[in-house]
Amino acid sequence: MGDKNTSTLQSYVDSATSAVQSAVGSITGNTADKEKAEQTKSKAEAENDLSHATAKAGPINLSSSGAVTTDDPNRTQGSWNQTIGSGKETLGNLVGAEGLKQQGIEQNRAGKEQEARGQLSDLGSGITDRAKGTIGGAVAGLTGDREEQERRQAQHDTGKTQQRGVEADLQKQADAQ
């Protein structure tokens, strides 16, 4: 499932390589080295962008590695509670029903907390799966267990997708503010 072309680490390696190539080109005055450095830098930027790419459709996340994950139910339910809470608050304001307005404010607040709990759960699981997949894959690579290495790569990719799903939601929330 994993692909060197979507690796965040690979993008950092290529970025460092381009810096070295650029320095060598500057020292030697070789324009070919400078051009190669610029190509490597562009490749690193594209790899980095691709490694962070995530598509979301409701509670479903899909990453560039092909891994698919589903959001923690607290994220979806929390978002729903925020929507309903905001509606109650607005309706309470419109009709002058202070009780309904307060009920909406409380439901909205509780929904935000519930969504945050789900995001923390998914983020923690994603980071854990990425780390376990990376370490397990390295060990499997050392022992020559190709099947285990592929399983661990899939675990890593699933964790990365879960983590990127949370990051996409947090970015969307930040942009809305």
Backbone bond lengths (Angstrom), bond angles and torsions (degrees), N, CA, C in turn:
res aa  C-N    CA-C-N  psi(-1)  N-CA   C-N-CA  omega(-1)  CA-C   N-CA-C  phi
1 M - - - 1.447 - - 1.519 111.77 -
2 G 1.353 117.10 -42.89 1.448 119.68 -177.81 1.511 110.90 -67.40
3 D 1.287 115.11 155.05 1.447 120.62 -177.31 1.515 107.37 -142.11
4 K 1.322 115.56 128.14 1.457 120.84 179.92 1.529 110.71 -55.55
5 N 1.332 117.25 -29.58 1.462 121.12 -177.91 1.517 112.88 -71.40
6 T 1.332 119.38 -13.76 1.463 121.16 -179.34 1.524 111.42 -113.29
7 S 1.309 117.90 13.82 1.453 121.58 -175.87 1.524 112.17 -83.14
8 T 1.319 115.67 128.13 1.458 120.43 175.10 1.530 109.47 -62.91
9 L 1.327 116.40 -43.46 1.457 121.17 179.71 1.530 110.28 -60.23
10 Q 1.334 116.99 -44.02 1.459 120.43 179.63 1.526 110.96 -60.77
11 S 1.338 116.34 -36.87 1.467 118.70 179.16 1.527 110.69 -64.80
12 Y 1.340 117.04 -35.93 1.464 120.27 178.42 1.531 110.77 -69.89
13 V 1.328 116.84 -39.39 1.465 121.11 177.74 1.525 109.40 -62.25
14 D 1.322 116.67 -46.88 1.468 119.87 -179.76 1.525 111.74 -65.20
15 S 1.324 117.18 -34.77 1.460 120.81 177.80 1.532 110.45 -64.60
16 A 1.331 116.25 -43.26 1.467 120.45 177.97 1.529 110.35 -64.99
17 T 1.323 116.04 -40.92 1.465 120.93 178.27 1.526 110.63 -59.72
18 S 1.333 116.03 -42.46 1.470 118.93 -179.67 1.525 111.02 -64.84
19 A 1.326 117.29 -35.48 1.471 120.42 178.49 1.524 110.52 -64.52
20 V 1.333 116.45 -41.88 1.465 120.69 178.83 1.530 109.91 -65.69
21 Q 1.349 116.14 -45.36 1.464 119.63 179.07 1.523 111.13 -60.32
22 S 1.314 116.83 -39.87 1.460 121.12 179.72 1.525 110.57 -65.03
23 A 1.338 116.14 -42.53 1.467 120.14 179.35 1.530 110.61 -63.10
24 V 1.332 115.93 -43.97 1.471 120.09 178.63 1.523 109.78 -61.96
25 G 1.324 116.84 -43.58 1.464 120.90 178.70 1.515 112.19 -61.78
26 S 1.320 116.25 -38.80 1.467 120.22 179.44 1.518 111.76 -68.68
27 I 1.335 115.98 -40.83 1.467 120.59 -179.05 1.522 110.78 -67.89
28 T 1.338 115.59 -45.08 1.469 119.46 -176.16 1.523 112.85 -85.86
29 G 1.334 116.85 -15.27 1.455 120.51 -176.68 1.524 112.57 75.53
30 N 1.320 116.88 12.99 1.463 122.35 -177.40 1.531 109.82 -81.27
31 T 1.321 116.95 112.77 1.466 120.66 -178.61 1.524 111.80 -68.82
32 A 1.333 117.40 -27.86 1.474 120.43 178.41 1.528 109.91 -64.09
33 D 1.337 117.56 -40.36 1.466 121.16 177.65 1.525 110.76 -65.49
34 K 1.315 115.88 -38.87 1.466 119.88 179.01 1.535 110.64 -65.22
35 E 1.331 116.03 -43.07 1.471 120.22 178.63 1.523 110.90 -64.56
36 K 1.334 116.71 -41.99 1.467 121.55 178.43 1.528 109.71 -61.99
37 A 1.333 116.39 -39.44 1.464 120.71 178.34 1.524 110.81 -62.89
38 E 1.321 116.35 -41.46 1.466 120.46 -179.75 1.530 110.81 -66.32
39 Q 1.336 116.84 -38.84 1.473 121.02 177.21 1.530 110.56 -64.71
40 T 1.318 117.00 -43.64 1.461 121.56 -179.82 1.530 110.46 -65.42
41 K 1.337 115.93 -38.40 1.457 119.98 177.56 1.527 110.79 -63.61
42 S 1.317 116.87 -44.30 1.470 120.80 178.36 1.523 110.86 -62.27
43 K 1.321 116.48 -41.24 1.468 121.10 178.03 1.532 109.92 -62.17
44 A 1.335 116.57 -42.92 1.471 120.46 -179.82 1.526 110.86 -62.77
45 E 1.315 116.96 -41.71 1.466 120.50 178.94 1.526 111.30 -63.72
46 A 1.339 116.34 -41.02 1.469 120.59 178.96 1.528 110.55 -66.34
47 E 1.346 117.01 -41.72 1.465 120.94 178.33 1.526 110.55 -61.48
48 N 1.327 115.93 -43.19 1.459 120.33 -179.16 1.525 110.68 -63.53
49 D 1.331 116.37 -44.74 1.466 119.99 178.08 1.520 110.96 -60.99
50 L 1.327 116.30 -44.16 1.464 120.74 -178.51 1.524 111.48 -66.18
51 S 1.316 116.88 -36.36 1.466 119.19 -178.73 1.524 111.80 -69.42
52 H 1.325 116.86 -19.14 1.460 120.72 178.75 1.528 112.71 -100.83
53 A 1.325 116.45 0.02 1.465 120.46 -177.65 1.526 110.73 -72.25
54 T 1.309 115.83 130.46 1.460 122.59 176.91 1.517 108.26 -143.56
55 A 1.314 115.11 134.62 1.458 120.00 174.21 1.517 107.84 -104.83
56 K 1.321 116.11 136.41 1.465 120.70 178.83 1.514 109.36 -121.00
57 A 1.321 114.64 136.47 1.459 121.61 173.17 1.525 105.47 -133.66
58 G 1.331 115.11 95.45 1.467 118.58 -174.88 1.521 109.05 63.43
59 P 1.338 117.20 -126.66 1.471 119.75 -178.85 1.529 113.69 -88.16
60 I 1.327 118.35 8.43 1.461 122.40 -177.75 1.526 109.52 -101.24
61 N 1.345 115.72 133.96 1.460 122.30 178.76 1.522 108.93 -118.58
62 L 1.329 116.67 137.57 1.459 122.36 177.68 1.520 107.31 -131.86
63 S 1.340 115.91 128.95 1.468 119.18 -179.38 1.512 110.76 -107.92
64 S 1.318 115.05 172.99 1.459 121.44 -179.63 1.523 111.95 -65.74
65 S 1.334 117.91 -18.05 1.469 120.94 177.70 1.523 111.73 -79.91
66 G 1.339 116.24 -12.43 1.458 120.46 -178.39 1.519 113.67 97.29
67 A 1.320 116.95 -4.80 1.469 120.35 179.91 1.529 109.49 -73.04
68 V 1.332 115.01 144.20 1.462 121.87 179.90 1.523 107.91 -124.42
69 T 1.329 116.23 133.06 1.468 120.81 176.65 1.524 109.63 -133.17
70 T 1.315 114.62 163.75 1.457 121.82 177.00 1.519 108.33 -118.16
71 D 1.322 116.63 137.34 1.460 121.66 179.31 1.524 111.05 -61.85
72 D 1.328 115.61 150.78 1.459 121.95 171.05 1.530 107.81 -55.89
73 P 1.335 118.78 136.63 1.468 120.84 -178.30 1.536 113.82 -56.33
74 N 1.322 117.94 -28.12 1.470 120.58 178.34 1.525 111.66 -63.12
75 R 1.324 117.30 -29.60 1.464 119.61 178.99 1.530 110.37 -66.88
76 T 1.318 115.62 -47.04 1.464 120.70 -178.83 1.523 111.22 -67.63
77 Q 1.333 115.83 -47.15 1.463 120.16 -178.78 1.533 110.87 -65.97
78 G 1.317 116.89 -38.08 1.460 120.39 177.95 1.515 111.90 -63.86
79 S 1.322 116.16 -41.10 1.464 120.30 177.75 1.530 110.36 -64.17
80 W 1.322 116.27 -41.02 1.468 121.49 177.86 1.536 110.07 -61.67
81 N 1.329 116.70 -45.43 1.467 120.78 179.87 1.536 111.34 -62.81
82 Q 1.311 117.36 -34.76 1.464 120.15 176.69 1.528 110.60 -65.40
83 T 1.316 115.68 -43.05 1.467 120.32 -179.73 1.522 111.20 -63.62
84 I 1.328 116.21 -47.99 1.468 120.75 179.93 1.529 109.92 -64.74
85 G 1.335 116.48 -41.57 1.462 120.83 178.81 1.518 112.04 -60.74
86 S 1.327 116.54 -43.65 1.470 120.41 178.11 1.519 110.88 -63.14
87 G 1.335 115.61 -39.44 1.466 119.63 177.79 1.519 112.17 -62.59
88 K 1.330 116.72 -43.99 1.470 120.94 178.40 1.528 110.88 -63.12
89 E 1.337 114.75 -41.60 1.463 119.14 179.88 1.534 110.51 -62.68
90 T 1.322 116.76 -45.47 1.461 121.62 179.50 1.527 111.10 -62.96
91 L 1.335 116.04 -46.67 1.462 120.22 179.48 1.529 110.63 -62.74
92 G 1.332 116.50 -41.22 1.465 120.76 177.74 1.518 111.54 -60.36
93 N 1.322 115.87 -40.52 1.471 120.67 176.93 1.523 111.32 -64.32
94 L 1.329 115.91 -43.76 1.469 120.69 -177.32 1.523 113.21 -64.22
95 V 1.342 115.74 -41.77 1.480 118.97 -175.67 1.525 112.55 -98.10
96 G 1.334 115.90 -1.26 1.460 118.87 178.42 1.526 113.74 76.29
97 A 1.317 117.62 24.27 1.471 121.97 179.40 1.527 108.67 -94.97
98 E 1.328 115.75 95.31 1.467 121.50 -176.80 1.530 111.48 -60.52
99 G 1.322 117.34 -37.73 1.473 120.87 179.67 1.522 111.64 -62.64
100 L 1.332 117.08 -45.19 1.469 121.79 178.83 1.520 109.94 -64.73
101 K 1.327 116.45 -40.37 1.465 121.21 178.95 1.535 109.82 -60.86
102 Q 1.332 117.20 -47.86 1.469 121.19 -179.72 1.528 111.45 -64.90
103 Q 1.320 115.63 -38.17 1.463 120.65 177.03 1.539 109.60 -60.83
104 G 1.320 116.69 -42.49 1.464 121.90 178.43 1.517 112.32 -64.33
105 I 1.327 116.21 -43.47 1.468 120.50 178.30 1.525 110.16 -59.94
106 E 1.320 116.43 -44.46 1.467 121.15 -179.59 1.533 111.15 -65.77
107 Q 1.331 116.98 -43.46 1.465 119.80 -179.58 1.530 110.36 -65.68
108 N 1.303 117.83 -38.44 1.460 122.06 177.42 1.532 110.06 -62.54
109 R 1.333 116.82 -47.16 1.472 121.53 179.16 1.524 110.83 -60.92
110 A 1.336 116.54 -45.63 1.465 120.55 179.55 1.532 110.75 -63.53
111 G 1.333 116.52 -36.66 1.461 120.55 177.89 1.520 112.19 -65.00
112 K 1.322 116.53 -39.23 1.469 120.18 177.72 1.525 110.44 -63.39
113 E 1.331 116.09 -42.58 1.471 119.98 178.58 1.527 110.88 -64.64
114 Q 1.334 116.40 -42.71 1.458 121.07 -179.76 1.538 110.68 -63.43
115 E 1.310 116.54 -44.26 1.467 119.97 178.67 1.529 110.40 -62.63
116 A 1.329 117.14 -41.60 1.470 121.11 179.45 1.529 110.88 -62.77
117 R 1.333 117.48 -40.06 1.479 120.61 176.88 1.527 110.04 -60.74
118 G 1.323 116.74 -43.29 1.462 120.47 178.52 1.521 112.12 -64.71
119 Q 1.333 116.20 -39.79 1.464 119.89 178.25 1.523 110.66 -64.36
120 L 1.327 116.82 -43.28 1.477 120.00 178.28 1.520 111.01 -62.54
121 S 1.321 116.41 -40.47 1.463 120.77 178.52 1.527 110.47 -61.74
122 D 1.333 116.75 -48.60 1.461 120.62 -179.94 1.523 111.93 -65.72
123 L 1.328 116.65 -40.56 1.458 120.04 179.13 1.526 110.61 -63.22
124 G 1.328 116.17 -46.27 1.468 120.54 178.61 1.518 112.19 -61.52
125 S 1.331 116.35 -44.85 1.468 120.40 178.71 1.524 110.61 -63.90
126 G 1.329 115.87 -41.71 1.464 119.83 -179.37 1.519 112.25 -62.99
127 I 1.320 116.41 -47.03 1.467 120.37 179.74 1.521 110.47 -63.54
128 T 1.332 116.49 -42.04 1.466 121.14 179.51 1.525 110.76 -62.61
129 D 1.336 117.03 -46.89 1.466 119.96 179.94 1.527 111.51 -64.23
130 R 1.324 116.78 -38.15 1.472 118.99 177.84 1.528 110.38 -62.23
131 A 1.331 116.10 -46.34 1.468 119.79 -178.68 1.528 111.37 -65.60
132 K 1.331 116.86 -47.42 1.469 120.17 179.78 1.528 110.74 -62.52
133 G 1.322 116.48 -40.30 1.459 120.07 179.12 1.515 111.86 -64.69
134 T 1.333 116.51 -42.26 1.463 120.67 -179.83 1.523 111.20 -65.68
135 I 1.325 116.24 -48.66 1.470 120.47 -178.50 1.525 110.35 -66.95
136 G 1.336 116.24 -46.98 1.465 119.88 179.47 1.520 112.02 -61.83
137 G 1.333 116.29 -37.95 1.463 120.40 178.34 1.515 111.70 -66.33
138 A 1.329 116.59 -38.40 1.466 120.17 178.29 1.525 110.53 -65.13
139 V 1.329 116.15 -43.71 1.469 120.33 178.94 1.534 109.61 -63.62
140 A 1.322 116.64 -44.70 1.468 120.48 179.62 1.533 110.48 -62.87
141 G 1.325 116.76 -35.97 1.456 120.43 177.25 1.516 111.65 -65.09
142 L 1.328 115.83 -39.32 1.467 120.17 178.95 1.521 112.17 -67.57
143 T 1.336 116.15 -34.07 1.465 120.29 -179.09 1.527 111.90 -88.88
144 G 1.333 117.00 -7.03 1.453 120.64 178.14 1.522 114.36 79.93
145 D 1.329 117.03 15.03 1.468 121.46 -179.52 1.525 108.85 -86.21
146 R 1.311 116.34 89.66 1.463 122.25 -175.06 1.531 112.03 -63.71
147 E 1.321 116.84 -39.32 1.468 120.72 -179.71 1.535 110.89 -63.45
148 E 1.321 116.43 -44.15 1.466 120.73 178.24 1.526 110.30 -66.63
149 Q 1.315 116.81 -37.15 1.456 121.27 179.03 1.540 109.77 -61.93
150 E 1.320 117.07 -42.94 1.468 120.49 178.48 1.525 111.29 -66.49
151 R 1.340 116.58 -39.58 1.473 120.41 177.86 1.519 110.40 -62.87
152 R 1.310 116.37 -41.75 1.472 120.54 179.88 1.526 111.44 -69.73
153 Q 1.325 117.47 -33.12 1.461 120.38 175.95 1.523 109.70 -65.26
154 A 1.326 116.37 -40.72 1.465 120.53 177.36 1.528 110.37 -63.59
155 Q 1.342 117.20 -38.87 1.469 121.37 177.43 1.528 109.74 -62.99
156 H 1.323 116.64 -44.71 1.460 121.85 177.90 1.527 110.40 -59.47
157 D 1.333 116.14 -47.78 1.460 120.88 -177.40 1.523 112.12 -63.84
158 T 1.326 116.43 -38.25 1.466 120.71 177.35 1.529 110.05 -64.49
159 G 1.330 116.49 -44.20 1.464 120.46 177.82 1.515 112.13 -62.14
160 K 1.313 116.03 -40.90 1.463 120.66 179.54 1.525 110.20 -64.36
161 T 1.325 116.44 -42.08 1.465 120.78 179.28 1.521 110.54 -63.32
162 Q 1.334 116.33 -42.65 1.463 120.45 179.11 1.524 110.34 -63.39
163 Q 1.311 116.74 -44.05 1.463 121.39 179.42 1.529 110.56 -64.13
164 R 1.320 117.89 -44.69 1.464 120.92 -179.46 1.525 111.29 -65.64
165 G 1.336 117.54 -31.67 1.466 120.77 176.41 1.515 111.53 -62.20
166 V 1.329 116.30 -43.35 1.464 120.58 177.26 1.532 109.79 -64.92
167 E 1.326 116.28 -45.35 1.462 119.83 -179.89 1.528 111.35 -59.65
168 A 1.329 117.14 -39.53 1.467 120.80 178.93 1.524 110.56 -63.85
169 D 1.331 117.38 -42.62 1.463 120.79 178.52 1.525 111.47 -65.23
170 L 1.331 116.75 -42.27 1.467 119.85 179.85 1.534 110.55 -64.91
171 Q 1.330 116.86 -38.35 1.465 120.23 178.27 1.526 109.56 -65.76
172 K 1.316 116.56 -41.13 1.466 120.96 178.93 1.545 110.49 -62.30
173 Q 1.319 116.14 -40.87 1.466 120.13 178.30 1.518 110.78 -66.73
174 A 1.322 117.51 -40.81 1.470 121.48 179.32 1.526 110.18 -65.17
175 D 1.325 117.04 -40.37 1.464 120.86 179.63 1.521 111.64 -66.16
176 A 1.324 117.38 -30.54 1.460 121.79 -178.79 1.531 112.17 -73.86
177 Q 1.309 116.68 -18.12 1.469 120.37 -176.81 1.463 112.38 -89.97
